[in-house]
Amino acid sequence: MRMSHAPADVRETVWARAQAIAAFGPHFEHYGIAGQSEALSDVVRQIDLVSATRSTVLITGETGTGKELVARAVHMCSAQRTMPLVKVNCAAIPDALLESELFGHVRGAFTDATSARRGKFSLAHGGTILLDEIGTMGLSLQAKLLRVLQEREFEPLGSERVERVDVRIIAATNRDLRQLVARGVFQEDLFYRLHVVPIAVPALRERGGDIPLLADYFAEKHARRNGRPSPVLEAEALAMLQGHDWPGNVRELENTIERAVVLSNGRVLTRAAVTVGSAPSAGELRVPSMNLHGNVEWIQRETIRRALRASSRKGHAADLLGISPRALSHYLAKYPSLEEEACGGAR
């Protein structure tokens, strides 16, 4: 959808989209995991491998990168695809209620327990449970989750009866669990029990080459949902999309394309129709969490990454950063993936 509005070009665009989908494979349509970058291909390969097992999976990545889609793909590609996939957002439920939500309770277990209730682990028996935002879970509940991972058993609140469960556990988080372990707010044993098969979902800025394919996919999806003909995306609009930093990742891109489809009168999505939020100013710097140490490290990495992208050599990047080349070398040794992430920055 990067052609002009001429009918022939529209037909060519539809054909190109079909070819791209066919080349990418079933993940594109079935799970919405769209893209052809090496970073995303690695994620898809990991999904294919882990889906054939019952191993625990830990999915990490920034907000909006598609961690839940990856979890759903792991389940739907597995032999347990016909069994339940139960999702629990740990951040949305206070710990006092989360224990009952996960493990269930018997009648009279607490004041409002007027009847017995099965927990999410029980409901997921034979299938998969997704524990989203696992990094927000309190320490006391972490200990009970550790028992489930170790023994595949738990006791519902108020019960003396042990319930055994056969379930694959997938955890997801946008936090650095190693840092939480270092701070003493996440159990080290639980971290290693979860960290069996780690899948790191890349940020959209790390796979900018996928933006045209994603934009096509979302435009087609939301046009179909709203009863519109297949739209096309102007070259100027595409260039603007590829130049944006996408702090909200794929979720932000989808919202942008959906808004353009809904608000456009014609079949062509113009630069004027495709609007994105302005980048935050220095006084409105976005940080990934409320964790001070993590934010400081994130700011270091992001500042160095931007300097490398803006420079043709490391010496220039060091000048932009206001540090010596030796200090820059120290940071590059500390964050060895930065040069690759800079996408052709300083050498």
C-alpha positions as CSV (number, residue, x, y, z in Angstrom):
1,M,0.0,0.0,0.0
2,R,2.8,2.4,-0.9
3,M,1.6,3.1,-4.5
4,S,-0.3,6.0,-6.0
5,H,-4.1,5.9,-6.2
6,A,-4.1,4.7,-9.9
7,P,-6.1,1.5,-10.3
8,A,-3.2,-0.4,-11.8
9,D,-1.0,0.5,-8.9
10,V,-3.7,-0.6,-6.5
11,R,-3.8,-3.9,-8.1
12,E,-0.1,-4.2,-8.0
13,T,-0.1,-3.3,-4.3
14,V,-2.7,-5.9,-3.5
15,W,-0.6,-8.5,-5.3
16,A,2.5,-7.4,-3.5
17,R,0.8,-7.7,-0.2
18,A,-0.4,-11.2,-1.0
19,Q,3.2,-12.2,-2.0
20,A,4.5,-10.8,1.3
21,I,2.0,-12.7,3.3
22,A,2.8,-15.9,1.5
23,A,6.5,-15.4,2.0
24,F,6.2,-14.8,5.7
25,G,4.0,-17.8,6.4
26,P,1.0,-18.6,8.5
27,H,2.1,-16.5,11.5
28,F,1.3,-13.3,9.6
29,E,-2.5,-13.8,9.3
30,H,-3.1,-16.2,12.2
31,Y,-1.5,-14.3,15.0
32,G,-0.8,-10.8,13.7
33,I,2.9,-11.3,14.1
34,A,3.8,-9.4,11.0
35,G,7.3,-8.6,9.7
36,Q,10.2,-10.0,7.8
37,S,13.2,-8.5,9.7
38,E,15.8,-10.9,11.1
39,A,14.9,-9.8,14.7
40,L,11.3,-10.9,14.2
41,S,12.2,-14.0,12.3
42,D,14.3,-15.1,15.4
43,V,11.1,-14.7,17.5
44,V,9.1,-16.8,15.1
45,R,11.8,-19.5,15.0
46,Q,11.7,-19.6,18.8
47,I,8.0,-19.9,18.8
48,D,8.2,-22.9,16.4
49,L,10.8,-24.6,18.6
50,V,9.2,-24.0,22.0
51,S,5.7,-24.9,20.8
52,A,6.7,-28.5,20.3
53,T,7.5,-28.7,24.1
54,R,5.8,-28.0,27.4
55,S,8.6,-25.8,28.7
56,T,8.0,-22.6,30.6
57,V,8.4,-19.5,28.6
58,L,9.4,-15.9,29.7
59,I,8.5,-13.2,27.1
60,T,10.1,-9.8,27.6
61,G,9.8,-6.6,25.7
62,E,8.6,-3.0,25.9
63,T,4.9,-2.1,26.2
64,G,3.1,-2.5,22.9
65,T,5.6,-4.9,21.2
66,G,3.2,-7.8,21.0
67,K,4.1,-10.1,23.9
68,E,0.6,-11.4,24.3
69,L,0.5,-12.2,20.5
70,V,3.7,-14.3,21.0
71,A,2.2,-16.1,23.9
72,R,-0.9,-16.9,21.9
73,A,1.2,-18.1,19.0
74,V,3.1,-20.5,21.3
75,H,-0.1,-21.9,22.6
76,M,-1.9,-22.2,19.2
77,C,1.1,-23.9,17.6
78,S,1.3,-26.4,20.4
79,A,-0.3,-29.9,20.7
80,Q,-2.5,-28.3,23.4
81,R,-4.0,-25.8,21.0
82,T,-7.6,-27.2,21.6
83,M,-7.1,-26.8,25.4
84,P,-7.7,-23.5,27.3
85,L,-5.4,-20.5,27.1
86,V,-6.1,-18.5,30.3
87,K,-4.7,-15.0,30.7
88,V,-4.1,-13.2,34.0
89,N,-2.9,-9.6,34.2
90,C,-1.0,-9.6,37.4
91,A,-0.8,-5.8,37.4
92,A,-4.5,-5.3,37.3
93,I,-5.4,-7.3,40.4
94,P,-4.2,-6.5,43.9
95,D,-2.2,-9.3,45.6
96,A,-4.9,-9.8,48.2
97,L,-7.3,-10.8,45.4
98,L,-4.7,-12.3,43.0
99,E,-4.1,-15.3,45.1
100,S,-7.7,-16.3,45.0
101,E,-7.8,-15.5,41.2
102,L,-4.9,-17.8,40.5
103,F,-5.6,-20.7,42.9
104,G,-9.3,-20.4,43.7
105,H,-10.9,-20.7,47.1
106,V,-13.4,-22.8,49.1
107,R,-16.6,-21.6,50.6
108,G,-15.9,-19.6,53.8
109,A,-12.2,-19.0,53.0
110,F,-12.7,-15.3,53.7
111,T,-15.6,-13.0,54.4
112,D,-17.1,-12.7,50.9
113,A,-16.4,-16.3,50.0
114,T,-20.0,-17.4,49.9
115,S,-19.3,-20.2,47.5
116,A,-16.3,-22.1,46.2
117,R,-14.5,-20.8,43.1
118,R,-12.0,-22.4,40.8
119,G,-8.8,-20.5,40.1
120,K,-7.2,-19.7,36.8
121,F,-4.6,-22.5,37.2
122,S,-7.4,-25.0,37.6
123,L,-9.3,-23.6,34.6
124,A,-6.1,-23.8,32.5
125,H,-5.5,-27.5,33.3
126,G,-4.3,-29.3,30.2
127,G,-3.5,-26.0,28.4
128,T,-1.6,-22.8,29.0
129,I,-1.7,-20.0,31.5
130,L,-0.3,-16.6,30.6
131,L,0.9,-14.5,33.6
132,D,1.2,-11.0,32.2
133,E,3.2,-8.3,34.0
134,I,4.7,-11.0,36.3
135,G,7.1,-8.4,37.6
136,T,4.4,-6.7,39.6
137,M,3.6,-9.8,41.7
138,G,4.3,-9.5,45.5
139,L,6.9,-11.7,47.2
140,S,4.5,-13.8,49.2
141,L,2.6,-14.8,46.1
142,Q,5.8,-15.4,44.2
143,A,6.6,-18.2,46.7
144,K,3.3,-19.9,46.0
145,L,3.8,-19.6,42.3
146,L,7.3,-21.1,42.7
147,R,5.7,-24.2,44.2
148,V,3.4,-24.5,41.2
149,L,6.4,-24.3,38.9
150,Q,8.3,-26.9,40.9
151,E,5.6,-29.3,41.9
152,R,2.7,-28.5,39.6
153,E,0.4,-28.4,42.6
154,F,-1.3,-25.8,44.9
155,E,-3.9,-25.4,47.6
156,P,-7.0,-23.3,47.0
157,L,-7.5,-20.6,49.7
158,G,-9.0,-22.1,52.8
159,S,-8.5,-25.7,51.6
160,E,-6.3,-28.4,53.0
161,R,-6.6,-30.4,49.8
162,V,-3.7,-30.3,47.3
163,E,-4.8,-29.8,43.7
164,R,-2.4,-31.0,41.0
165,V,-2.4,-29.3,37.6
166,D,-0.9,-30.0,34.2
167,V,-0.3,-26.6,32.6
168,R,2.3,-24.8,30.6
169,I,3.2,-21.5,32.2
170,I,4.1,-18.5,30.1
171,A,5.1,-15.3,31.9
172,A,5.4,-11.9,30.2
173,T,6.9,-8.6,31.5
174,N,8.2,-5.2,30.3
175,R,10.4,-5.0,33.3
176,D,14.0,-6.2,33.9
177,L,13.5,-9.1,36.2
178,R,17.2,-9.4,36.9
179,Q,17.1,-5.9,38.3
180,L,14.1,-6.7,40.4
181,V,16.0,-9.7,41.8
182,A,19.0,-7.5,42.6
183,R,16.7,-5.1,44.5
184,G,15.2,-8.0,46.5
185,V,11.6,-7.6,45.2
186,F,11.6,-10.7,42.9
187,Q,12.7,-14.2,44.0
188,E,15.8,-15.4,42.4
189,D,14.6,-19.0,42.4
190,L,11.4,-18.0,40.7
191,F,13.3,-16.0,38.1
192,Y,15.3,-19.0,37.1
193,R,12.2,-21.2,37.0
194,L,10.6,-18.8,34.6
195,H,13.7,-18.2,32.6
196,V,13.7,-21.6,30.9
197,V,13.0,-20.4,27.4
198,P,13.3,-16.6,27.1
199,I,11.8,-14.8,24.1
200,A,12.8,-11.2,23.8
201,V,10.3,-9.3,21.5
202,P,12.1,-6.5,19.7
203,A,10.9,-2.9,19.9
204,L,9.5,-1.5,16.6
205,R,12.4,1.0,16.3
206,E,14.8,-2.0,16.2
207,R,13.0,-3.4,13.1
208,G,12.0,-0.3,11.1
209,G,12.1,-2.3,7.9
210,D,8.9,-4.1,9.0
211,I,6.9,-0.8,9.2
212,P,5.7,-0.9,5.6
213,L,4.5,-4.5,6.0
214,L,2.8,-3.7,9.3
215,A,1.2,-0.6,8.0
216,D,-0.2,-2.6,5.0
217,Y,-1.5,-5.3,7.4
218,F,-3.2,-2.9,9.8
219,A,-4.7,-0.8,7.0
220,E,-6.2,-3.9,5.4
221,K,-7.4,-5.2,8.7
222,H,-9.2,-2.0,9.8
223,A,-10.6,-1.3,6.3
224,R,-12.2,-4.8,6.3
225,R,-13.5,-4.3,9.8
226,N,-15.1,-1.0,8.8
227,G,-16.5,-2.2,5.5
228,R,-14.0,0.0,3.5
229,P,-12.2,-1.0,0.3
230,S,-8.5,-1.9,0.5
231,P,-6.6,1.3,1.1
232,V,-3.3,2.4,-0.3
233,L,-0.6,4.4,1.6
234,E,1.1,7.4,-0.1
235,A,4.9,7.3,-0.2
236,E,5.0,10.5,1.8
237,A,2.9,9.0,4.6
238,L,5.1,5.9,4.6
239,A,8.3,8.0,4.9
240,M,6.8,9.8,7.8
241,L,5.9,6.5,9.5
242,Q,9.4,5.1,9.0
243,G,10.9,8.3,10.5
244,H,8.9,8.1,13.7
245,D,10.5,6.6,16.9
246,W,7.3,4.7,17.9
247,P,7.7,4.7,21.7
248,G,4.3,2.8,21.9
249,N,5.7,0.3,19.4
250,V,3.4,-1.9,17.3
251,R,0.3,-0.9,19.3
252,E,0.9,2.8,18.6
253,L,1.4,2.1,14.9
254,E,-1.8,0.1,14.7
255,N,-3.7,2.9,16.4
256,T,-2.2,5.4,14.0
257,I,-3.3,3.3,10.9
258,E,-6.7,2.6,12.3
259,R,-7.3,6.3,12.9
260,A,-6.2,7.1,9.3
261,V,-8.5,4.5,7.9
262,V,-11.5,5.7,9.9
263,L,-11.0,9.4,9.2
264,S,-10.1,9.1,5.5
265,N,-12.7,9.8,2.9
266,G,-11.0,8.1,0.0
267,R,-9.1,5.0,-0.7
268,V,-5.7,6.7,-0.4
269,L,-4.1,7.2,3.1
270,T,-2.4,10.5,2.6
271,R,0.3,12.1,4.7
272,A,-2.3,14.5,6.2
273,A,-4.5,11.6,7.2
274,V,-1.7,9.6,8.9
275,T,-0.9,11.6,12.0
276,V,1.4,10.5,14.8
277,G,2.1,12.1,18.2
278,S,5.0,14.4,18.4
279,A,8.2,13.2,20.1
280,P,8.5,14.2,23.7
281,S,10.7,17.2,24.5
282,A,13.6,16.9,26.8
283,G,11.4,18.0,29.7
284,E,8.9,15.2,28.9
285,L,11.3,12.4,28.5
286,R,9.5,9.0,28.5
287,V,11.0,6.4,30.8
288,P,10.1,2.7,30.9
289,S,9.1,2.4,34.6
290,M,9.3,4.0,38.0
291,N,12.5,2.1,38.8
292,L,15.3,4.7,39.2
293,H,18.3,2.4,38.4
294,G,16.5,0.9,35.4
295,N,15.6,4.3,34.1
296,V,19.2,5.6,34.4
297,E,20.5,2.6,32.5
298,W,17.8,3.1,29.8
299,I,18.7,6.7,29.4
300,Q,22.3,5.9,29.0
301,R,21.6,3.3,26.3
302,E,19.1,5.5,24.5
303,T,21.4,8.5,24.5
304,I,24.4,6.5,23.2
305,R,22.2,4.8,20.6
306,R,21.0,8.2,19.2
307,A,24.6,9.6,19.1
308,L,25.8,6.5,17.2
309,R,22.9,6.9,14.7
310,A,23.8,10.6,14.2
311,S,27.5,9.9,13.6
312,S,29.7,8.5,11.0
313,R,32.5,7.5,13.4
314,K,32.8,6.8,17.1
315,G,35.0,9.8,17.8
316,H,32.2,12.1,16.6
317,A,29.7,10.2,18.7
318,A,31.8,10.7,21.7
319,D,32.0,14.5,21.0
320,L,28.2,14.6,20.8
321,L,27.9,12.8,24.1
322,G,30.5,15.1,25.7
323,I,32.6,12.2,26.8
324,S,36.0,10.8,25.8
325,P,36.4,8.1,23.1
326,R,37.7,5.8,25.9
327,A,34.6,6.4,28.0
328,L,32.4,5.6,25.0
329,S,34.4,2.4,24.5
330,H,33.6,1.5,28.1
331,Y,29.9,2.0,27.5
332,L,30.0,0.0,24.3
333,A,31.6,-2.9,26.3
334,K,29.0,-2.6,28.9
335,Y,26.2,-2.6,26.3
336,P,27.6,-4.8,23.5
337,S,24.4,-4.8,21.4
338,L,24.3,-1.0,21.1
339,E,26.4,-0.7,17.9
340,E,24.2,-3.2,16.1
341,E,21.0,-1.5,17.4
342,A,22.3,1.8,16.1
343,C,21.5,0.5,12.6
344,G,24.5,1.6,10.7
345,G,25.8,4.3,13.0
346,A,29.4,4.8,14.1
347,R,32.0,2.1,13.3
